[in-house]
Amino acid sequence: MQVKIQNLKCDQLINPTIEADHPALSWQMVSTQQGKAQRAYRVLVAGSAALLAQNKGDIWDSGKVPSANSIQVLYKGKVLKSRQKVYWKVMVWDEQGRPTAWSAATQWQMGLLNPADWQAKWIGAMENPTPNSTATYPAPYFRKAFTAGKKVKQATVYVSGLGFYELYINGKKIGDQVLAPAVTNYDVRPLTKLLYPYDDQSTQRVLYNSFDVTANIAQKDNAIGILLGNGWYNQRDRTVEGNMWYDLPKLIFQLEVTYTDGTKQVIASNDSWKTTTGPLLKDGIFSGEQYDARLYLGAWDKPGYNDANWKPAIYVKPPTGALHPQLAPFDKVTRTLTPTFEGKTRDSVYRYHLNETVSGWASITVKGKAGDRTKLRYISEEGEDYGQIDTYILNGGVPETWQPKFTWHAFRVIEVTSKDVALNAESIRVMDVHTDVQPNGTFECSNPFLNKINTAYLKTQLANMHGSISSDCPHRERLGYTGDGQVAMESAMLSFDLPQFYSKWFDDIDDARNKKTGFVTHTAPFGGGGGGPAWGSAYVIMPWLYYQYYGDAAMLSKHYQGMKQWVTYLSTRTNKDGLITREEPNGWCLGDWCTPTGVEVPEPLVNTAYYHHVTATMSKVAKLLGKDDDRAMFDQLAGQIKVNFNKAYYHADKKTYWQGRQGADVFALAFDLVPDGSRKDVFNSLLNHLEKLNYHFDTGILGTPLMLKVLSQNDRNDIAYKIMNQQTGVGFGYLLDAKNSTLWEAWDSAGSHCHPMFGSVVEWFYTALGGIKPGADGFQHFVVAPSAVTDLTYCKSAYNSLYGKIRSEWKRNADGTLQILVEVPANTSATFVLPSGKTKAKDAAGKNMTVKQTNERSVVELPSGVYRFSLS
């Protein structure tokens, strides 16, 4: 097949609205031929599609650039202005110097880059009469009528509504997103009665959304309608962590219309807008919604509506956060499910259930009298409702369908209390709602139990993705815990397409942290939450992982000072022995959280191990970015931490750390803390400890993925497999019971049954069993080192890197030979590492392949292409 250039993206997005001066452009070479690679590229960027079609790059013509880079090509053309739309395409020269055809054209557009671009003002419905109370008020509706007297050439909306909004033009909802915009640290807030210490030195940002609404504007009378929900901006339902609300809902809106005659019109939010309340009496993220259809407002979002009784909107205090375009993915309704109807279980109570936990809500269709009431109670797998209740009051007379807009629930069972309205199997449909991240990897093997763990993780992770953060649980807390996020990040990146998801979350972490001391909060955006150094260390660990998977050094540059400051902060938290025993005054240091029998590993051991880990990681970051003085400083500090750690916890006579229990040796081995010459002995101590446990986990959320990494790095995936395959005792055996579809918070079933943190083990499926591992700087060169453990007969894994699809599949024949399939995307190469005991490789034609010996392992070097071969 002729080489094609496809999948053009700007900042990893298709046709985005951005604000970056130098966005990163990327593309993929696609070919069925082997050995295809890029040796040069040329990018054209034009101010019109017509110019681009003529191969004229009036905005930027890169010229022929000798480079293999196809994922982080920084735009270096003319300075772009607010609203400017540009069109671009690319061609490349292959490994033989032959040019490809031009790619298809694509585009990006600049957002509103300057505060002066906003003619709109922040408006609201009222000033809060009880700002210090947990009371909330009915959702405000806003409308604005206008006339477009000429033919419309282009119409673009810029809008943000805090906490959430829904936008309608002439009765039609704009966009398929829900729960928008994505949550951020919007504003300065009082922050009272906090459960955890927090010196608020944060920065703020607010995300806005933009839409092309050209087709929605009529050449006559028009109407804009906006409904606001409380969201996180006015979250007053759950105060166990403290009072963290900002203010009453508010909005900013700007519609820019360009007519075919060249004239322009701007319709902006101001005090000429009208507002009222209606049927949505209450909306809360944690508590659900109350909707009284008797208060239905009619066609409030259409032209000609009589809003004489509506009152003028008021100007309100703008949030302190600057406005930025939302690049992170929206939350969306991703599936509609039909639950199983169990009938009336007791007087006035109807019951429905799903075969899996979902995060979302129910749509109810009923018919009855005005004032009849239905109450929907959402129940999780652990049997708790966590206060998740929606109430719908009928208008009466005709069939009515309703669903909430500004909340979500995590549940498997719905109980509907309906005294006067009969329900049936058709009355309830379930909307599965989460951040709309796309699948990016697949895993399957011959062991159904491991497949079930992977499936449970996917369900758990998706249920916990809202507002482009990964939460700890989607019902009880819903907070973006950084510790949970860092342990499961590789599993998430291997499973889903997440560049902009994590880019946004890193901004949240940066916003929430203390810019004076360097302290990084345990949740971001900050919502309380306990943790310890392993939580704040996410701000170093996660950007480094991001670089390893996405090859984006700019992300490290962007956050370098904050990452460095975290290490500096930890240096102020040590005791006289150089160990970290505390964080903030009166704060928590949880250590290895959720171990099987309580936290027994000393918290300072875990804290100090992470102190060393992030310091050593920062040495790598400094080297990459050319910061030699910092690198030397980090190396020296890491060496001293290692000395202090071993002095406190290493028992040279026993070749073990602490008591050798609950994964203590794992932290030392995983984070390179073991003295030179003692790694083998300490590793053998770990193996002896595991044997005593009959190969069960004794680790918590931090030690569990590190246990698997250590075993894999020491070529003992056979033991890792034993641990992962445990179906009784500590492990994932609970998933064999059909009543459990998602991962638990704790091994003993305590707490939430929908926590993604132990999904960290899924990374081992891909990187150990499948063997797909990034190289030094992403996946332009990568490693495929499958572990063909004897209890498996086959394994299939695939990962869509930024360069294209990577596949690693193996199957064991009856005679013990292995059939291998490896796919290496164009413009990349791979090192295939033969499994232990295998030294010869034959291609599909039966010819011997070139096998080299590297670091005591047999390897085959593979340029791009699809390869099928056998190992013996």
N, C-alpha and C positions, 0 to 999 in steps of 0.2 A: 504493500500500500504506500502511496505517496505520503510523505511527511506532511502533517497538518498542524496548524497552530490553533489551539482551542482554549476554552475556559479562561478567557481574559478577565482579570479582576483588578479593581483599584482598591487598595487597602483591604484585600481579601473579600470584596463585595462586588456584586454585579450592579452596574448603573447606580452607584450610590450618590447621595448628597453628603458632602464632606466639608471639612474646614482646614485640613492640613495643607501647608504650603508646598510640601514635597511628598505627596502620597507615594506609596510603594505600588508599582505595577507588576503584575505577574501573569504568566501564561503557561500552558503545557504543550510540549511536543507530543504528538500522537503518531505512532507508526507500528506496524506489525513486524518490521524488519529488526534484526538484532544489531546491537552496536550503534544505535543512533544517539548522537550527542550534538549539543549546540556549541558552536565555536564563536559565533558572533550574532548580534541582533541589531535591528533598526526599529525604532519606535517613531511613529508619526502622530502628532496631536494637532488637531485643527479646530478652528472656531465654528466650522459648519460641516455637515455631512457631505455637502457638495464638494467642498475643497478637499476633504479627505479622500473622496472617490477619485479625485484627480491626482492623488498621491502628493498633495501639498500640505506640509506641516507648518502652517503659519504661526502656530502656538509653540511647537517644539518639533524639531527634527533632530533626533539623537545622532544621525549619521550611523555609519557602520561601526559598532562598538565591539572589539574583540573581547568576548566574555562568555562564560558558561552560565552566568546568572540569569535565571528566569523566574525568580520568586520575590526578589527584593530590589527591583530596578526603580530607583528614586526618580521621580519626575523632576527635570531641571530646566523646564521651559520658562516662558514668560510668567510674571506674577499675575495670578488670576484674581478676579474681583468677585465680590458678592454676587450670587445668582448666576454667575457665568457658567454656561454649559459647553463642554468640549467633547470632541469625538476623537477616538484613537484606534490604532491598529498596529500590528507588529509583524515583521518577517524575521526569519533567522537563517543563518548559514549552518549547515550540518558539519559533521566531522571531516567530510571531504571537501569542504568549502563550497558546497552547492547551495544556492538560495532556495528557500521555499516560496510559495505564493504568499501574498498578504493574507493575514487572518481576516475574518469578518470584523466589521467595525463595531465598536461599543462606545460607551460614554461615561462621563461622570459630571456632576454639577456641584458648584460651590454653594454653600449655605449662606446664611446671613452672618458675615464675618465681623461686623462692627456693631457696637451697641446702637449707633446712630441709624443703622439699617432698620431698626424696629420703630415704626410709627405707633405701633400698638402699645397699650398700657395694661398693666395687670388690673383686673377687675374682679369683684366678688359680689355676693348677694347681701352681706351684712357684716357688721363688726361683732365679734363674739362677746355676748354679755357676761359669759362665765368662762373666761380664758383658763382658769386654774381648775376647772371641773372636768370630770370624765364625760360629761354630757355632750352628745352630738345632736345635730339637727337634720331635718329632712333635706334630701339632696336638692341642690339648686339647679334650676333649668334656666338657660339663657337663650335669647333669640335676637336676631338682627335682620331686618328686611332691607333689601337694596334692589336697584334696577340696573340691568345691563342693557343699555339701549342700542348697542351696536354688536356686530359679529365678533365673537371672542376668538382670538388667535391662541392665547396661552393664559392659563390661570393656575396659580400655585398657592397652596395654603402652607403656612407655618403656624404650628399650634403646640401649646403645652397646657395641660390642665392638671393641677395638683389637688389631691394625690392622683386620681385617675380621671380620664375624660372619655366621652364618646361624642363624635362630631357627625352632624347630619347637614346635608345641603339639599334643599328641596325634598325633604323626606327620605333621602337615601343616606345610609350610614357610609362614611368615608373610610375605606380601608377594612381589612379583615382582622386587624389586631384587636386584642382585648387587654385590659389591665395596663394601659399605656398612660404616660411614658414609663420607661424602666425606672426602678427605684434608685435614688441617689441620696447623698447627704445634701438635701436641698437648701438648707437655711440655718441661720442661727436659732437656737431654741433654748428654753429655760433649763431643761434637764434637772428635774427634782426627784428626790426620794430614790436615788439610784441604788441598786443592790450591789453594784461593783464600782470601785473608784474609777473616775474618768475625769481627767483635767482636759476640758474641751479646748484644744488648740487646732481644731480641724479647719479645713477649707471646704467650700461648698460648690456645687454645680447643679444645674437643672437641665434636663434633656428636652429638646423639642423635636417634633416630627414634621415632616414635610410631605405633601401629596400633590400630584398633578391632578387637578380637578377640572381641567378644560371641558371634559365631556359632561360635567355636572352643572355647568352654568347655563341658564336659559337666556335667550335674547329678549328678556322681558323681566317681570318681577321674579325675585329670588328670595330665599330665606335661609339663614344659617341658624342651626340649633345646636347647642352644646349642653350636655348633662355632665355634672361633676360628681365624683365619688370621693370619699375620705381617703381611701388608700393608706399608704404609709405616712402621708403628710399630716393626716389628722387621726392617727391610730390611737384611740383612747380605750379600746376594749381590754387590752391585756397590759396590765401595769405591774406585773410581778417583778420585772426587771427595773422598773422605775417609770416615771412620767416622761415620755420622750416625744410627745407630739409637737408639731410645729405651729399650725394655725388652721383656721377654717379653709375650705377649698377655695381656689382662685384659678384664674385662667389668663392666658395671653394668646391672642389670635390675630393673624395678619393674612388677608387674602389679597394677592397681587394679580390684577387682571390686565393683560395687554390685548388691545383690540386690533383688528386687521388694518385699521387706518393708522396704526402706530401710537395712538393715545393710550394712556394708562389710567387705571383706577385702583385705589387701595381701600379696602374695607378692613378697618382695624378695631380691635376691642377698645371701647371707651365708655363713658357714662351715658351715651345715647342708646346703649344696648338695654334690653328689658330683661327682667328676671322674676321668677316666682318659684314656688315649691309645688310639688304634685304628689303622685302616688308612692314614690320611693321614700318611705318615712324614715328608714334607718339602713345604713350600710356600713359594715365593719369587716375588715379582713378576717378577724378571728371569730366574730359572732354571727356573720351572715347578714341577710337582708330581710326587711319587712316591707311589703308592697301592698298597698290598698288600691285595687283597680277601680274602686268607686270614685277615686280622685283623678281618674284618667283625664288628661288635658286635651285630648283630641289631636288634631293635626298641627300641633304646636311648632313643628319644624318645617312647615310648608308655607308658601306665599298665601296671602289673603287671610291669614289667621287673625282673629280679633284679640289683640293683647292689651286692650285698654285697661284691664284690671291688673296687669303686671306692673311692677314698680321699676324705676331706673336702677341699673347696676351702679355700684359705687367703685371709686378708685380705692385700691387697697395697697398696703405696703408690699413692694416687690420682695420676693425672696432674695437673700444675699447672694445666692449662687448665680454665676454667670450662665447664660444660655449657650448650649452646645447641641449640635445635631446628634440624634441618637443613631449610632452605628451598630450598636448591639442588637441582636435579633429580638423581635417582638414576641410576646406571649400570644398564642393563638389557640383556637379550638382545633385540635389535631385529629380527633375522631369523635364520632357519635356512636354510642353503644346502647344496645337494648338489654336492660337488666332482666333477670329472671323474676317473674312475679310469683310470690309465695301466697298471695291471697290475704284475707283479713285474719290476722293472727290473734287479735283480741278486740274487744269493743272499740270501734272507731279507729283502729290502727291497722294499716296495710304495710306489708313488708316486701322489699325488693332487694335482690343481691346481684353482685357481679362475680365473675370468676377471678378477678384480680383487683388489687387496690389501684385506684386512679385518683388523680388530683384534678378537680374541676367542679362541676355542679350538675344539678338535674334541671331538665326542662319538664314542666308539668302541664298537661292538657286536661281541663276539667270543665264540667257544666253544672251550674247550680243557681241558687238565688243570690241576689245582692247581699253581701255581708257574710256569706258562708266562708269558713276559714279552713285552710289546709296548712299544716305545719310539717315541714320536711326536716327530719333529724338524720344527720350523716354520721355513720358509725364506722370506726376504723377496725382493722383486723384484730387489734388488741382489745376490742370491745368498748372503747371509749368514744364519746362524741366530741370531747374537747370544746363544748359549747357551740358546735357548728349546726346552726339551725336557720332555715329560711321559712318565712311565713308569707303566704299569699292569701289575700282577701278578695273574693270574687266580686265582679261588677254585676254579674247575673244575666241570665236569659239566653245566652248563646255560648257555644264552646269557646273557651279562653285558654290561650297558651302563654306561659310566662317562664322566664328564666332570669337568674340574677346577672348583674353586670360588673359589680365592683368587689367581689369576694371570690375566694375559692375554698374548696373543702377537700380533705383527703379522706377517702372512705372506701368501703366495700359493700356496705349495707345502707339502705335508706329505709327509715320508718316514717310513714306519712300518717299523721293523725288528722282524720277528716270525719267529723261527726255527721255532717249533713250531705256530703258529696260522695257518691260511690266511685271507687277507682277500679281500674282493671289493668290488664297487661299492656295496654296501649297508652296508659296515662303518664308514664315516666320514660324519658330518654335521658341518657347521661352524656354530658359533654366532657371529653378528656382535654384538659387545658394545661399547657406548660409553655415555657420558652421554646420557640419553634427552631430548635437545633436539628440539623440534619444528621442522619446516621452516617458514620464515616469508617466503620470497621465491622467485620463479621468474624465470629469464632464458632467452630463446631468440632466436636471430637466424638470418639466412639463411646465415651462414658456419659450417659444421659444425665447423671448427677452433676457433673461439671457444667454441662450445657444449661442445666436448671439454675445453677448459681449465676451464670452469665446473664440469663434471661431475667432473673430476679434483680440483679444489679441494674440492668437497663431500665426496668420499670421503676425501681427505687430512685435512680438518678433523675429520670424525667419528671417524676412526681415532685422532686425537690428543686426543679428549675423554674423560678419565677422572677421576672424583672432582671434577667441575666445575672443572677447570683445562684450559687449552689447552696441550698439551705441544709440545715441539720435534719429537720423534719418538716413536712408540709402542713402540719396541723397544730401541734402544741406550741412550738417556738417560731419556726419559719425564718430563722436568722442565718445570715451568711457566715458561719463559723469558719475562720481561717485555718484552724487546725484540721477540721474535717475536710476542708477543701484541698489542702496540700497533700494529704495522704492518698486521696482518691483522684488526684489530677491526671496521672498517667492513664489510669483506667478510663477516665472521661475523655481524654484526647484521643485515645485509641478507638473509642466507641462512637464519638460524635465530632462534628466539625465545629471547632470552638475558638478560632482566632479572635473574633470580635467579642465573643462572650467573655473570655479571660482578659482581653485588653480593657474592657469596661470594668471588670471586677478589680483589676489592679488599680485603676483610677479610684475606685471606691476605697480601697485599702489606703492609698496615698492620701485621699481626702480625710479619712478618719484618724490617721495617726497624729501623734503629737509632734509638731514641727520643731518644737524647742528641745525636747528631750530625746526624741527618736522612738518613743514607745509606740508600738503597733497594737491596735485593739484586737480583741479576740473575735469580734464580728465586724463585718463591713458590708454595707453601711452600718455604722455603729448602732446596735440595739441592745447593748448589755452583753451578758454571757461570760462564763468563766473559762479559764484556759491556763496558759502558761507560756514559757518561751517557745515551745513547739508550735504554738498558734501564731505568735508574731513572726516567727521564723518563716512562715509562709511567704512573707514579702521578699525574702531572698530565694527560697526554694522554688516558688512557682514561676517567677520570671526566668530563672535559669532553665527550668524544664520547658518553658515556652520557647526559649531559644533553641534548645536541643531538638524539639519537634518541628518548629516552624522556621528556624534559621534566621530569626529576626533580632539582630544585634541592636537595632534602634530601640527596641523595647527595653533592653538592658541600659542603654544610655539614658533613656527617659527617666528611669527610676533609680539610677545608680546612686545618687546622693541620699535618697531615702533608704535604700538598701544598706548603704555604708553606715548611715546613722543608726540603723537598728543594731548593728554589731557594736557600735560605740555605746549605745544605750546598755546593751548586755554587759559591757565592761564595767558599768557603774553598779551592777546588781550583784557583784561577787562578794563573798565573805573573805575572811583572812586567809583561807586555804585556796582561794581562787575558784570556788564552786558557786553556782548560782542557786541561791536558796529562796529568792523572792523576786517579785516584779514590782508593781506599784504598791505603795503602802496599803496594808489591809487587803491586798489582792490575793488571788488564788494561784497556786502552781499545782496543776492537777497531775503532772507526770504522765505515765502511760495510762490513759483513761480507758475505763471499761475492760479491765482485765478480768479473767474468769472468777477470781475469788477476792475481789477487792484490790485496791491499789497498794501493792506491797513493795514494788521496786522503789527505792528512795527517790523522791521527786528531784533532789539535786543531781542525782546521777543522770536522769533523763534530761533535765535542764542543761546541764553542762555538756552532755553529749551533743545536744543541738547547738549550743554555743560554738563548739568546735566545728560542727558541720557547716554552719552558715559562714563562719570565718574562712574555712577552707574553700567553700564555694565562692566567696567573694574574691579570693585570690585568683580563681579561674576567670571570674568576670573581669577583674582588673587587668589580667594578662590579655584577655581578648580585646579590651578597649584601649590597650596601650598605656595603662596607668601603672608604670613600673614602680614608682615610690609606694603607692598603695599596695601593690602586690607584695613587695618586700615586708611592709608593715603587717599585712594579713598573715603572711607565712610565719613571721616571728611570733605573732600572737597565737596562731594555731599551735605552734610548737610548745608554747608555754601552757596553753590549756591542756594539751595532751599530757604533759608532765604532771600537772595538778590532778587531772582525772585519774591517772594511773596510781598516783600516790594515795589517793583517797579510796579507790575501789578495786584495784587489781591485786589479787592474791597469787603471787608468783609460785608459791608452793603447790597450790591447787590448780593453777592454770585457768582461773576463772575470775569473773567479776562479781562483786558483792557476794551473794550466796548462790550464784549460778541459776537463780530461779526467775521465772516470769520474764524470760527473754533478756536478762541483764547482759549476757554475753553478746546478744544480737546488736545492741546499740554500739558496743565497742567495735565489733567486727564490721558493721555496716558503715560506720563513720570513720574508719581508719584510725582508731584510737589504740589498737593493740601494739605493744612494743615490737620492734623489729625482731624477727626470729621466733616470735611466740604465736603467730597467727594460727599455725597448724594445731598447736596444742590447745588454744582457746576454742578453735572450731571443734576439735574432738571432744572438749568438755561440753560444748553445746549439743553435740550428737548424743553423748551419754545422758544428758539431761532429758532430751527428747525421748530417748529409749525408755527412761523411767516413767515418762508420761504416756507410754504406749502411742507416741507420735500424735499428740493432740496439741493444739495451740494453748499456750499459757500467756499469751500476749494481748495487749489492748489495741486501741486504734492506731497507735504509733508503731509498736513493735511488730504487728502482724505483717504488713507488707515488707518490713525490713527482714523479718525471718525468711520469707520466701526469696528475697533478693540474695541474702547471704548464702542460703543453700544452693541457689542457682549459680552464683558466682564461683562456688566451690565444687561445681559439677555434681551436686547431689540432688538433682531434681527428682530422683526416685523417692527420696525422703520427703521432699516438698509435696510430691503427689500423694504420699501416704497421709500426710496431714490434711491436705485439701479433700481427700476422699473419705475422711472420717464421717460416718453417718450416724454415730451415737456419741454421746458425751459432747465435749466442747468442740464446736464446729458448725457446719452449715446443714446438719442433718434435719433441722426443723423444716427445711424446704421440701422434704419428702412428704410432708403432710399437706394436703391440698388446701387446708385452711390458711396456709402461709404463702403469699406470693411475692413478698418484698423482704428486704434485709432488715434484721433487727438492730436496735441500738446496743444491746448487751447480749452476750452469749447465753445468759440464763433467762432470756425473754422479758426481763424487766424493762420498763420504759417503752419507748416508741417501737413500733414494728415497721417503720419506714424511714430508716437512716442509711445514707449511702456510704458512710465512712468505711465500713468493712468491705465495701465493694472495691477497695484498693487491691484485692487479690486478683481481680480480673486482668490487671496488667500482667501478671504472671502467665496467664493463659496465652497472651499474645507474644510476650518476649521470651518465655521459656519453652512452652510446649510448641508454639508456632515459631518462635525464635526470631521475630522481627524486632530489630533494635536500631535506633538512630545512630549515625556516625558521629564524628566530632562536631559537626555544625549542621545538624539536621539530616535530611534524607537524600542529599545529592550522592553521597556514598553511604551505604548502610550495611548492616550485618544481618544475615539470616542464619541463625544457629539453632535449629529445632532440637528439642530433646525428645527422643522417641522412647519414652518410658514404656516398660514392657507390658504394662496392663492395658495400654491403648493399642488399637489396631489401625486407627487413622486419626489425623488432625488436619483441619482446614482453617486457615486464618488469612485475613486480608485487611489491609489498611490503606486508605486513600490519602497518600501524602500530598503535599502541595505540588509535587511533580507528576503525580498520577498514581494509579493503583499498584500496590505491592501485594503479591500473593505468596504464601508459603504453605504448601500442602504436602503431607506425607502419608503413605499407606504401607503397612507391613504385610509382606507376602508370607505364605505358609513356610517357605524355606528360610525365613529370617531376613531376606533382602528387603530394602526399603525403596519404594517408588516415590520419587520426589517431583514436585512441580514448583517452580519458582518463577514469578513474574517480576521483572525489573523495569520500571518505567523509562521511557526515552529521556535522555539527558541525565541519567543516573547510572550508577554501577553498584555492585554488591559483592561482598565477600561471603560465600557460603561456607559455613563451618560444619564439617561432617560430625554426626553424633559419635559419642564415645564408642570405640570398638569398630568403627567403620573407617577404612583407609583407601578404598577404591571406588571410583565413580565411572559409570558407563553411560554414554548418551543414548538417545532414543534409537540410534542405529547400531548400538552395541559396541561402539568404539570407546576406548579408554579416554577419559578426560584428564587434563593436566591437574594433578593434585600436588599441592605444595605443603610443606611443614612449617607452621608458624606458631611460636609459643606452645610447642608440644601438641598442637592440634593440626589435623589435616584440613586444608581449605581449598576451595575452588573460586577463582576470580571470575565474576560474571559481568560483562557489559549489559546494556539494556536488551530486553527481549523476553520471550517466554521459553523456559527450559524444562524439559522432561528428561529425567535420568534416574538411574538406579544405583544404589549403594550396597556394597558387600564388604 
